[in-house]
Amino acid sequence: MQVLIVDDDPLVLKLLGRKLESAGWDVLTALNGELASEVLRSCDCQLVISDWEMPVMNGIEFCQAIRAGLCSRYIYFIMISGRYEQDSAVVALTAGADDFVTKPIDPPELIQRLYAGVRLLGLQTMDITIFALAKLADSRNPKTGQHLERVRAYSRILTSELRDNSLYGPSIDQEFIELMPKTSPLHDIGKVAIPDSVLLKPGKLNDAEFAIMKTHVEEGAITLSAALVQFPTARFLQMARDIVLYHHERWNGKGYPDGLAGESIPLCGRIVALADVYDALTSKRVYKDAMTHHDARHLIVTERGQHFDPRVVDAFLACEDAFIAVRKNPPANIFGVAA
């Protein structure tokens, strides 16, 4: 990932640049804020480390210019200074800096501060992407009711149960738990590429139409893979891409698009597979009535080890009361609007 270092001392630029490059960063440099402004206008860099005291345009002025609209994207700004006055950090942060570091610089600490910036930028990117893509997919077929909200809730319930009962303990860290309900609403974004004649057909699809419908997983994955090229460290994009591509795979290898089997299917895809199917079974459509929880439960148990991961089915059985509660009282709209 790119980082721009701004300092009027060429030796500082050289030494600090080498430290960051050895840690895997793509380093850009500038000798003052004015030159740095030109660099930002010509690249996609979102991380800046800037000295305070510089000629032409100092760090405070440079930061203020960024916050005033120099760039349309958000820039994570770390101010570096040899000032030790008590209010120096307050002045820098008031000017718009995200972080303040005093000299002498400790490169390992600075690198960790950069990683903190990457995480914050990732969260911003994640929320924007999820909102835009999920809203787009939802707008194509409004007759599915609160499908996205319920799948999100079911995915959260299953993930927590799998973690709490150590069914997949080591594979489910805190970030996984937080990302599952955030990314699961994206599972059908590829349906924006499906023709209305197929997507909105008021009846069962024939073989040719179903073949077209199945392409939604690859279409959605293409979109998210393109985003991953720009944000390769964004774990939420990686998880979302895996959910989109693999939530129709089956434990026995008879799913699509790749015919993956067992644990070769990403765990997030196995979780959403059950959540998605349960909601489809228990929801009314123009071509079918809603199935009762009891009947849906029976079908899911029958498909344990066939369609579904056995441990995900076990988690479902352990928390089926929570599924029933969501079914009766759907959660709030994922877009923050009352359903």
RODO-2510 file (C-alpha; in nm, 4 decimals, decimal comma):
residues 339
     n   res          X          Y          Z
     1     m     0,0000     0,0000     0,0000
     2     q     0,1227     0,3516    -0,0801
     3     v     0,2356     0,6009     0,1825
     4     l     0,3523     0,9570     0,1197
     5     i     0,6339     1,0918     0,3413
     6     v     0,6683     1,4707     0,3520
     7     d     0,9790     1,6291     0,5064
     8     d     1,2161     1,9069     0,4046
     9     d     1,5192     1,6992     0,5087
    10     p     1,6246     1,4677     0,2208
    11     l     1,8153     1,2447     0,4645
    12     v     1,4988     1,1838     0,6690
    13     l     1,3084     1,0987     0,3518
    14     k     1,5807     0,8551     0,2485
    15     l     1,6233     0,6787     0,5825
    16     l     1,2555     0,6613     0,6761
    17     g     1,1649     0,5637     0,3213
    18     r     1,4056     0,2688     0,3351
    19     k     1,2602     0,1504     0,6659
    20     l     0,9059     0,1550     0,5311
    21     e     1,0016    -0,0039     0,1997
    22     s     1,1741    -0,2893     0,3835
    23     a     0,8437    -0,3427     0,5662
    24     g     0,6597    -0,3743     0,2348
    25     w     0,5263    -0,0217     0,1822
    26     d     0,5253     0,1590    -0,1525
    27     v     0,6847     0,4929    -0,0576
    28     l     0,6313     0,8317    -0,2205
    29     t     0,8185     1,1431    -0,1015
    30     a     0,7905     1,5217    -0,1132
    31     l     0,9979     1,8051     0,0387
    32     n     0,7064     2,0270     0,1488
    33     g     0,3300     2,0477     0,1616
    34     e     0,2944     2,2197    -0,1736
    35     l     0,4893     1,9481    -0,3562
    36     a     0,3047     1,6825    -0,1558
    37     s    -0,0262     1,8302    -0,2720
    38     e     0,0781     1,7724    -0,6326
    39     v     0,1706     1,4138    -0,5514
    40     l    -0,1705     1,3462    -0,3946
    41     r    -0,3483     1,4911    -0,6973
    42     s    -0,1679     1,2467    -0,9266
    43     c    -0,2062     0,9201    -0,7303
    44     d    -0,4477     0,7216    -0,5136
    45     c    -0,2411     0,7360    -0,1937
    46     q    -0,4496     0,7561     0,1261
    47     l    -0,1741     0,7565     0,3907
    48     v     0,0445     1,0580     0,4684
    49     i     0,3295     1,1024     0,7168
    50     s     0,4191     1,4696     0,7321
    51     d     0,6681     1,6795     0,9261
    52     w     0,5308     1,9941     1,0880
    53     e     0,8110     2,2453     1,0241
    54     m     0,8680     2,2882     0,6499
    55     p     0,9185     2,5823     0,4103
    56     v     0,6635     2,6946     0,1481
    57     m     0,3769     2,4969     0,3079
    58     n     0,4212     2,3447     0,6526
    59     g     0,2523     2,0331     0,7877
    60     i    -0,0359     2,2167     0,9525
    61     e    -0,1149     2,4088     0,6349
    62     f    -0,0845     2,0920     0,4280
    63     c    -0,3231     1,9038     0,6554
    64     q    -0,5719     2,1903     0,6496
    65     a    -0,5576     2,1962     0,2688
    66     i    -0,6395     1,8247     0,2587
    67     r    -0,9359     1,8649     0,4924
    68     a    -1,0556     2,1647     0,2909
    69     g    -1,1012     1,9426    -0,0150
    70     l    -0,7624     1,8969    -0,1786
    71     c    -0,8598     1,5326    -0,2436
    72     s    -1,2026     1,3776    -0,2884
    73     r    -1,0904     1,0602    -0,1018
    74     y    -1,0145     1,0444     0,2688
    75     i    -0,6462     1,0830     0,3628
    76     y    -0,5202     0,9329     0,6890
    77     f    -0,2732     1,1951     0,8153
    78     i     0,0061     1,1340     1,0688
    79     m     0,1794     1,4509     1,1865
    80     i     0,5409     1,4259     1,3008
    81     s     0,7074     1,7004     1,4996
    82     g     1,0006     1,7853     1,7217
    83     r     0,7734     2,0171     1,9194
    84     y     0,7286     1,9173     2,2805
    85     e     0,4854     2,1902     2,3901
    86     q     0,1909     2,0469     2,5781
    87     d    -0,0664     2,1677     2,3275
    88     s     0,1210     2,0643     2,0099
    89     a    -0,0786     1,7470     1,9656
    90     v    -0,4025     1,9400     2,0205
    91     v    -0,3047     2,1919     1,7508
    92     a    -0,2201     1,9140     1,5041
    93     l    -0,5370     1,7170     1,5708
    94     t    -0,7483     2,0316     1,5516
    95     a    -0,5984     2,1001     1,2085
    96     g    -0,7283     1,7618     1,0983
    97     a    -0,4439     1,5189     1,1691
    98     d    -0,5476     1,1660     1,2635
    99     d    -0,2366     1,0939     1,4696
   100     f     0,0571     1,2824     1,6219
   101     v     0,4097     1,1456     1,6718
   102     t     0,7020     1,3239     1,8355
   103     k     1,0635     1,2936     1,7230
   104     p     1,2867     1,0972     1,7359
   105     i     1,0839     0,8575     1,5237
   106     d     1,0683     0,4916     1,6192
   107     p     1,0125     0,3146     1,2818
   108     p     0,8440    -0,0003     1,4261
   109     e     0,5981     0,2156     1,6209
   110     l     0,5314     0,4320     1,3147
   111     i     0,4629     0,1239     1,1047
   112     q     0,2047     0,0035     1,3581
   113     r     0,0408     0,3456     1,3493
   114     l     0,0215     0,3145     0,9718
   115     y    -0,1463    -0,0233     1,0069
   116     a    -0,3991     0,1385     1,2416
   117     g    -0,4697     0,3881     0,9653
   118     v    -0,5161     0,1077     0,7141
   119     r    -0,7695    -0,0572     0,9443
   120     l    -0,9681     0,2635     0,9809
   121     l    -0,9635     0,3273     0,6066
   122     g    -1,0774    -0,0319     0,5577
   123     l    -1,3739     0,0183     0,7884
   124     q    -1,4778     0,3284     0,5971
   125     t    -1,4423     0,1500     0,2641
   126     m    -1,6303    -0,1511     0,3988
   127     d    -1,9364     0,0388     0,5162
   128     i    -1,9620     0,2368     0,1918
   129     t    -1,9193    -0,0709    -0,0267
   130     i    -2,1642    -0,2859     0,1654
   131     f    -2,4308    -0,0165     0,1658
   132     a    -2,3978     0,0575    -0,2061
   133     l    -2,3813    -0,3007    -0,3287
   134     a    -2,6460    -0,4454    -0,1000
   135     k    -2,8825    -0,1590    -0,1811
   136     l    -2,8275    -0,2144    -0,5524
   137     a    -2,9017    -0,5856    -0,5285
   138     d    -3,2036    -0,5272    -0,3045
   139     s    -3,3549    -0,2803    -0,5501
   140     r    -3,3759    -0,5411    -0,8279
   141     n    -3,6300    -0,7601    -0,6524
   142     p    -3,8196    -0,5798    -0,3751
   143     k    -4,0700    -0,8680    -0,3458
   144     t    -3,8258    -1,0759    -0,1392
   145     g    -3,9239    -0,8754     0,1691
   146     q    -3,6604    -0,8635     0,4419
   147     h    -3,4518    -1,1475     0,3024
   148     l    -3,1210    -0,9623     0,3459
   149     e    -3,1990    -0,8666     0,7049
   150     r    -3,2978    -1,2190     0,8007
   151     v    -2,9983    -1,3830     0,6323
   152     r    -2,7747    -1,1388     0,8158
   153     a    -2,9389    -1,2281     1,1479
   154     y    -2,9228    -1,6043     1,0825
   155     s    -2,5565    -1,5767     0,9825
   156     r    -2,4764    -1,3913     1,3035
   157     i    -2,6589    -1,6529     1,5141
   158     l    -2,4819    -1,9455     1,3466
   159     t    -2,1380    -1,7823     1,3703
   160     s    -2,1774    -1,7115     1,7411
   161     e    -2,2982    -2,0661     1,8075
   162     l    -2,0076    -2,2192     1,6154
   163     r    -1,7606    -2,0067     1,8108
   164     d    -1,9194    -2,0502     2,1543
   165     n    -1,9365    -2,4288     2,1248
   166     s    -1,5871    -2,4615     1,9745
   167     l    -1,7274    -2,6289     1,6625
   168     y    -1,4972    -2,4090     1,4572
   169     g    -1,3291    -2,2179     1,7396
   170     p    -0,9801    -2,1503     1,5936
   171     s    -1,1276    -2,0473     1,2576
   172     i    -1,3635    -1,7891     1,4085
   173     d    -1,1851    -1,4921     1,5602
   174     q    -1,3472    -1,1668     1,6703
   175     e    -1,3003    -1,0075     1,3294
   176     f    -1,4745    -1,3050     1,1624
   177     i    -1,7685    -1,2648     1,4026
   178     e    -1,7962    -0,8942     1,3252
   179     l    -1,7612    -0,9323     0,9495
   180     m    -2,0086    -1,2170     0,8945
   181     p    -2,3268    -1,0148     0,9570
   182     k    -2,1782    -0,7185     0,7710
   183     t    -2,0859    -0,9105     0,4558
   184     s    -2,3624    -1,1729     0,4359
   185     p    -2,6162    -0,9240     0,2868
   186     l    -2,3935    -0,9120    -0,0216
   187     h    -2,4443    -1,2806    -0,1064
   188     d    -2,6731    -1,2120    -0,4024
   189     i    -2,5205    -0,8926    -0,5473
   190     g    -2,4528    -1,0769    -0,8728
   191     k    -2,8264    -1,0869    -0,9390
   192     v    -2,8011    -0,7309    -1,0695
   193     a    -2,6619    -0,8941    -1,3856
   194     i    -2,9550    -1,1365    -1,4262
   195     p    -3,2244    -1,0379    -1,6815
   196     d    -3,5641    -0,9429    -1,5410
   197     s    -3,7252    -1,2208    -1,7431
   198     v    -3,5350    -1,4703    -1,5269
   199     l    -3,4937    -1,2873    -1,1969
   200     l    -3,8564    -1,1749    -1,1727
   201     k    -4,0248    -1,4737    -1,3364
   202     p    -4,3459    -1,5549    -1,1414
   203     g    -4,2913    -1,9282    -1,1473
   204     k    -4,0370    -2,2084    -1,1456
   205     l    -3,7354    -2,1609    -1,3731
   206     n    -3,6732    -2,4037    -1,6572
   207     d    -3,3274    -2,5574    -1,7073
   208     a    -3,2032    -2,2819    -1,9391
   209     e    -3,3274    -2,0084    -1,7077
   210     f    -3,1742    -2,1773    -1,4049
   211     a    -2,8400    -2,1938    -1,5859
   212     i    -2,8611    -1,8174    -1,6312
   213     m    -2,9603    -1,7654    -1,2682
   214     k    -2,6592    -1,9657    -1,1480
   215     t    -2,4220    -1,7162    -1,3116
   216     h    -2,5074    -1,4608    -1,0409
   217     v    -2,2403    -1,6042    -0,8108
   218     e    -1,9631    -1,5516    -1,0648
   219     e    -2,0931    -1,2101    -1,1685
   220     g    -2,0913    -1,0942    -0,8080
   221     a    -1,7459    -1,2390    -0,7443
   222     i    -1,6065    -1,0536    -1,0459
   223     t    -1,7261    -0,7239    -0,8989
   224     l    -1,5717    -0,7900    -0,5580
   225     s    -1,2497    -0,9290    -0,7055
   226     a    -1,2056    -0,6034    -0,8954
   227     a    -1,2423    -0,4142    -0,5666
   228     l    -0,9869    -0,6474    -0,4063
   229     v    -0,7291    -0,5454    -0,6648
   230     q    -0,7539    -0,1912    -0,5310
   231     f    -0,7815    -0,2928    -0,1626
   232     p    -0,5941    -0,6252    -0,1344
   233     t    -0,5701    -0,6113     0,2458
   234     a    -0,9437    -0,5538     0,3029
   235     r    -1,0549    -0,8741     0,4764
   236     f    -1,4215    -0,7830     0,4460
   237     l    -1,3882    -0,7832     0,0661
   238     q    -1,2182    -1,1221     0,0771
   239     m    -1,4963    -1,2631     0,2947
   240     a    -1,7700    -1,1020     0,0849
   241     r    -1,6182    -1,2427    -0,2343
   242     d    -1,6046    -1,5919    -0,0800
   243     i    -1,9648    -1,5685     0,0396
   244     v    -2,0890    -1,4516    -0,2998
   245     l    -1,8959    -1,7177    -0,4916
   246     y    -1,9427    -2,0176    -0,2646
   247     h    -2,2779    -1,9953    -0,0835
   248     h    -2,4308    -2,2328    -0,3410
   249     e    -2,1580    -2,4952    -0,3076
   250     r    -2,2605    -2,8183    -0,1317
   251     w    -2,0769    -3,0212     0,1300
   252     n    -2,0950    -3,3276    -0,0987
   253     g    -1,9383    -3,1429    -0,3929
   254     k    -2,2555    -3,1244    -0,6016
   255     g    -2,3069    -2,7496    -0,5798
   256     y    -2,1956    -2,4658    -0,8045
   257     p    -1,9986    -2,2907    -0,9501
   258     d    -1,6842    -2,4984    -0,8811
   259     g    -1,8154    -2,8192    -0,7282
   260     l    -1,6109    -2,7706    -0,4111
   261     a    -1,6643    -3,0196    -0,1297
   262     g    -1,6255    -3,0318     0,2476
   263     e    -1,3856    -2,7918     0,4103
   264     s    -1,2500    -2,6751     0,0751
   265     i    -1,5595    -2,4521     0,0764
   266     p    -1,4790    -2,1380     0,2802
   267     l    -1,6515    -2,1449     0,6193
   268     c    -1,8297    -1,8157     0,5569
   269     g    -1,9883    -1,9672     0,2453
   270     r    -2,1031    -2,2764     0,4384
   271     i    -2,2662    -2,0596     0,7037
   272     v    -2,4533    -1,8382     0,4571
   273     a    -2,5591    -2,1459     0,2579
   274     l    -2,7723    -2,2687     0,5466
   275     a    -2,8965    -1,9211     0,6430
   276     d    -2,9993    -1,8476     0,2836
   277     v    -3,1746    -2,1813     0,2285
   278     y    -3,3618    -2,1621     0,5596
   279     d    -3,4962    -1,8190     0,4717
   280     a    -3,5907    -1,9283     0,1205
   281     l    -3,7778    -2,2310     0,2566
   282     t    -3,9700    -2,0367     0,5189
   283     s    -4,0591    -1,7415     0,2944
   284     k    -4,3605    -1,7098     0,0664
   285     r    -4,2934    -1,6461    -0,3001
   286     v    -4,5297    -1,5965    -0,5925
   287     y    -4,4541    -1,9536    -0,7009
   288     k    -4,4710    -2,1244    -0,3575
   289     d    -4,6058    -2,1018    -0,0042
   290     a    -4,3843    -2,0555     0,2995
   291     m    -4,2677    -2,3750     0,4658
   292     t    -4,3115    -2,4122     0,8418
   293     h    -4,0053    -2,4069     1,0644
   294     h    -4,0663    -2,7728     1,1473
   295     d    -4,0641    -2,8758     0,7812
   296     a    -3,7627    -2,6582     0,7001
   297     r    -3,5793    -2,8060     0,9988
   298     h    -3,6564    -3,1577     0,8748
   299     l    -3,5216    -3,0804     0,5274
   300     i    -3,2029    -2,9218     0,6660
   301     v    -3,1389    -3,2189     0,8953
   302     t    -3,1949    -3,4545     0,6014
   303     e    -2,9315    -3,2601     0,4066
   304     r    -2,6743    -3,2764     0,6890
   305     g    -2,3505    -3,3946     0,5289
   306     q    -2,5047    -3,3655     0,1822
   307     h    -2,5943    -3,0030     0,1114
   308     f    -2,4789    -2,8614     0,4434
   309     d    -2,1701    -2,8772     0,6637
   310     p    -2,2649    -3,1162     0,9489
   311     r    -2,1267    -2,8821     1,2146
   312     v    -2,3217    -2,5865     1,0766
   313     v    -2,6378    -2,7987     1,0922
   314     d    -2,5540    -2,8914     1,4518
   315     a    -2,5179    -2,5211     1,5310
   316     f    -2,8556    -2,4547     1,3676
   317     l    -3,0215    -2,7213     1,5822
   318     a    -2,8616    -2,5781     1,8958
   319     c    -2,9999    -2,2305     1,8310
   320     e    -3,3194    -2,2946     1,6350
   321     d    -3,5251    -2,0965     1,8871
   322     a    -3,3263    -1,7891     1,7852
   323     f    -3,4085    -1,8628     1,4187
   324     i    -3,7787    -1,8865     1,5043
   325     a    -3,7593    -1,5543     1,6883
   326     v    -3,6032    -1,3813     1,3866
   327     r    -3,8657    -1,5396     1,1610
   328     k    -4,1469    -1,3979     1,3770
   329     n    -3,9880    -1,0582     1,4376
   330     p    -3,7571    -0,9599     1,1481
   331     p    -3,4664    -0,7287     1,2411
   332     a    -3,4345    -0,3647     1,1440
   333     n    -3,3629    -0,2806     0,7818
   334     i    -2,9895    -0,3043     0,7041
   335     f    -3,0055     0,0404     0,5462
   336     g    -3,1231     0,2045     0,8645
   337     v    -3,4779     0,2572     0,7416
   338     a    -3,7800     0,1106     0,9156
   339     a    -3,9029    -0,1925     0,7267
***
